[in-house]
Amino acid sequence: MPTITVKNQTITCESGANLRRVLLANNIELYNGKANFINCMGIGSCGTCAVEIIGEVSQPNWKEKVRLSLPPHSLTQNRRLACQTQVFGDILVKKYDGFWGQGDNLIEN
């Protein structure tokens, strides 16, 4: 079973699990500020669940590529949408500040 290390916690999941669902099921805060109430609920259109991921996950799909190519995101930021990402191996997840998680400051807790 893959492990997900995020915000000083380690959790396990099934291979192929959706990252957003796993994080929320384990009470990991995925959204910044009011994005907790104003988000697309996992369909990949808002971009508020953007995170940096190190490890084995699915390749970006077309929805994710399109959303991350639009401001305030940038494809050069190396961010992924948790709602569109499947976990296939052990990963490290980093969440950044900003409404969409597009900032430069890492959120530790």
Rosetta silent file (secondary structure, phi, psi, omega in degrees, C-alpha in Angstrom):
SEQUENCE: MPTITVKNQTITCESGANLRRVLLANNIELYNGKANFINCMGIGSCGTCAVEIIGEVSQPNWKEKVRLSLPPHSLTQNRRLACQTQVFGDILVKKYDGFWGQGDNLIEN
SCORE:     score description
SCORE:     0.000 S_00000001
   1 L     0.000  131.905  178.407    0.000    0.000    0.000 S_00000001
   2 L   -66.353  150.618  173.393    1.347    3.423   -0.927 S_00000001
   3 E  -110.708  146.216  177.184    2.064    5.955    1.799 S_00000001
   4 E  -118.286  119.959  175.437    1.293    9.659    1.576 S_00000001
   5 E  -103.986  122.466 -176.894    3.397   12.021    3.669 S_00000001
   6 E  -152.567  134.062  176.864    1.741   15.415    4.072 S_00000001
   7 L    47.146   49.894  177.582    1.893   18.137    6.727 S_00000001
   8 L    62.775   23.885  176.201    4.034   16.017    9.067 S_00000001
   9 E  -127.795  153.425  174.703    1.634   13.064    8.849 S_00000001
  10 E  -126.779  127.923  179.141    1.872    9.742    7.040 S_00000001
  11 E  -129.502  160.205  178.710   -1.204    7.900    5.828 S_00000001
  12 E  -113.354  159.212  178.037   -1.712    4.845    3.634 S_00000001
  13 L  -153.011  169.240  175.045   -4.068    4.250    0.736 S_00000001
  14 L   -73.709  148.815  174.205   -4.878    1.738   -1.949 S_00000001
  15 L   -63.758  132.239 -178.304   -2.854    1.920   -5.161 S_00000001
  16 L    91.651   -0.124 -179.089   -4.798    4.016   -7.670 S_00000001
  17 E   -66.896  149.057  176.695   -6.673    5.963   -4.977 S_00000001
  18 E   -75.726  125.194 -174.594   -7.734    9.533   -5.690 S_00000001
  19 H   -60.876  -43.956 -179.799   -5.436   11.877   -3.737 S_00000001
  20 H   -58.584  -48.709 -177.714   -8.146   14.448   -2.887 S_00000001
  21 H   -62.764  -41.027 -179.937  -10.492   11.823   -1.476 S_00000001
  22 H   -64.785  -45.528 -179.265   -7.747   10.195    0.593 S_00000001
  23 H   -62.683  -47.295 -179.632   -6.584   13.511    2.076 S_00000001
  24 H   -65.230  -38.326  178.829  -10.090   14.665    2.970 S_00000001
  25 H   -64.497  -23.323  179.560  -11.029   11.244    4.422 S_00000001
  26 L  -103.669   19.983  176.422   -8.005   11.553    6.719 S_00000001
  27 L    57.361   34.569  174.470   -8.884   15.105    7.840 S_00000001
  28 L   -90.218  121.624 -179.323   -5.947   16.656    5.985 S_00000001
  29 L   -66.911  114.430 -176.369   -6.728   20.303    5.234 S_00000001
  30 L  -100.328  -27.418 -174.090   -6.473   20.567    1.452 S_00000001
  31 L  -106.876  148.232  178.613   -7.997   23.982    0.810 S_00000001
  32 L   -98.960  131.139  174.572   -6.779   27.422    1.846 S_00000001
  33 H    56.353 -132.934 -177.003   -9.155   29.912    3.459 S_00000001
  34 H   -69.680  -10.490  176.117  -12.534   30.282    1.803 S_00000001
  35 H   -62.551  -19.336  176.175  -11.555   27.728   -0.844 S_00000001
  36 H   -62.518  -29.308 -178.567  -12.695   25.196    1.761 S_00000001
  37 L  -103.502  -26.617 -176.523  -16.261   26.348    0.995 S_00000001
  38 L  -115.197   87.418  176.785  -15.833   27.513   -2.611 S_00000001
  39 L  -146.609  168.200 -174.126  -14.353   24.665   -4.659 S_00000001
  40 L   -83.557    3.251  177.188  -15.481   22.464   -7.526 S_00000001
  41 L    64.272   25.941  172.105  -15.842   19.368   -5.305 S_00000001
  42 L   100.053   12.160 -179.823  -13.302   17.395   -7.303 S_00000001
  43 L   -92.719   -2.850  173.491  -14.230   17.871  -10.958 S_00000001
  44 L    87.257   16.192 -176.392  -10.963   19.636  -11.806 S_00000001
  45 L  -101.686  -21.388 -173.864  -12.299   23.046  -12.787 S_00000001
  46 L   -94.359  -35.768  179.245  -11.383   25.386   -9.920 S_00000001
  47 L    85.360    6.944 -176.547   -7.730   24.607   -9.205 S_00000001
  48 L   -78.364  -10.520  179.652   -7.936   25.199   -5.437 S_00000001
  49 L   -98.282   22.845 -178.112   -6.592   21.734   -4.554 S_00000001
  50 E   -65.709  132.217  179.025   -3.230   22.394   -6.213 S_00000001
  51 E  -142.033  161.072  170.717   -0.305   20.720   -4.457 S_00000001
  52 E   -95.032  136.372 -177.508    3.277   19.784   -5.218 S_00000001
  53 E  -127.849  131.856  173.272    3.813   16.025   -5.367 S_00000001
  54 E  -117.485  118.794 -179.907    7.038   14.064   -5.251 S_00000001
  55 E   135.672 -170.151 -171.509    6.612   10.387   -6.044 S_00000001
  56 E   -89.463  107.189  177.789    4.677    7.975   -8.211 S_00000001
  57 E  -135.505  173.231  178.693    1.297    9.305   -9.336 S_00000001
  58 L   -64.337  159.069  174.764   -0.804    9.319  -12.498 S_00000001
  59 L   -74.142  150.375  178.159    0.092   11.507  -15.442 S_00000001
  60 L   -61.298  135.959  175.216   -1.853   14.793  -15.734 S_00000001
  61 L   -88.708  177.583 -174.779   -5.075   14.444  -17.717 S_00000001
  62 H   -63.757  -37.906  179.608   -6.377   17.072  -20.139 S_00000001
  63 H   -62.974  -42.587 -179.423   -8.577   18.832  -17.520 S_00000001
  64 H   -66.141  -43.718  179.179   -5.654   19.205  -15.162 S_00000001
  65 H   -60.746  -43.915 -179.993   -3.321   20.472  -17.883 S_00000001
  66 H   -64.309  -49.626 -176.408   -5.846   23.076  -19.012 S_00000001
  67 H   -63.427  -41.083 -178.071   -6.639   24.332  -15.491 S_00000001
  68 H   -75.787   -9.819  176.219   -3.001   24.535  -14.421 S_00000001
  69 L   -89.018   -5.647 -178.255   -2.127   26.471  -17.584 S_00000001
  70 L  -104.165  145.359  177.848   -4.510   29.298  -16.579 S_00000001
  71 L   -58.019  146.897    7.306   -3.795   32.082  -14.045 S_00000001
  72 L   -85.557    3.255  178.733   -3.090   32.183  -11.212 S_00000001
  73 L   -80.311  168.423  176.379   -1.455   28.823  -11.896 S_00000001
  74 L  -151.469  139.621 -179.994    1.439   28.212  -14.238 S_00000001
  75 H   -63.871  -17.525  179.296    2.740   24.975  -15.686 S_00000001
  76 H   -79.818   -9.623 -178.433    6.217   26.001  -14.498 S_00000001
  77 H   -77.935  -11.613 -179.464    5.135   25.788  -10.824 S_00000001
  78 L    60.652   43.428  177.214    5.215   21.972  -10.772 S_00000001
  79 L  -107.355  156.862  177.009    1.788   21.728   -9.122 S_00000001
  80 E  -130.336  155.831  173.547   -0.869   19.057   -9.552 S_00000001
  81 E   -89.899  119.464 -179.211   -4.591   19.009   -8.813 S_00000001
  82 H   -58.557  -33.206 -176.908   -5.209   16.542   -5.985 S_00000001
  83 H   -70.584  -17.137 -178.003   -8.696   15.859   -7.351 S_00000001
  84 H  -110.473    6.566 -172.775   -7.296   14.593  -10.654 S_00000001
  85 L  -109.050  131.478  174.443   -4.350   12.629   -9.270 S_00000001
  86 E  -103.739  139.841 -178.578   -4.174    8.907   -8.565 S_00000001
  87 E   -93.191  124.922  179.707   -1.579    7.594   -6.115 S_00000001
  88 E  -116.886  -14.580  179.676    0.512    4.640   -7.351 S_00000001
  89 E  -153.118 -174.887  178.473    3.479    4.686   -4.960 S_00000001
  90 E   -63.856  133.791 -178.492    4.851    6.446   -1.899 S_00000001
  91 E  -135.733  157.914  170.889    4.522   10.218   -2.260 S_00000001
  92 E  -114.577  128.939 -178.747    5.322   13.464   -0.489 S_00000001
  93 E  -114.955  131.073  177.639    2.656   16.174   -0.796 S_00000001
  94 E  -121.038  130.362  178.527    3.385   19.872   -0.223 S_00000001
  95 E  -108.786  136.070 -179.139    0.655   22.508    0.085 S_00000001
  96 E  -113.074  164.674 -178.840    1.407   26.173   -0.552 S_00000001
  97 L   -73.347 -179.425 -176.131   -0.345   29.397    0.408 S_00000001
  98 L    95.066  149.551 -178.177   -2.659   31.449   -1.783 S_00000001
  99 L   -53.221  -42.257 -178.127   -6.354   30.865   -2.448 S_00000001
 100 L   -96.325    7.585 -175.838   -5.541   28.339   -5.184 S_00000001
 101 L    72.803   23.133 -175.730   -2.403   26.959   -3.526 S_00000001
 102 L   -93.974   -1.791 -175.797   -0.378   28.886   -6.065 S_00000001
 103 L   -71.560 -176.997 -178.232    1.808   30.775   -3.575 S_00000001
 104 L  -105.165   -8.584 -176.408    5.477   30.339   -2.751 S_00000001
 105 L   -98.556  123.022 -179.354    5.181   29.742    1.002 S_00000001
 106 E   -69.564  136.531  175.952    4.863   26.141    2.198 S_00000001
 107 E   -98.410  115.615 -175.885    2.038   25.424    4.664 S_00000001
 108 L   -84.733  -35.006 -176.045    3.384   23.016    7.275 S_00000001
 109 L  -119.550    0.000    0.000    0.237   22.473    9.388 S_00000001
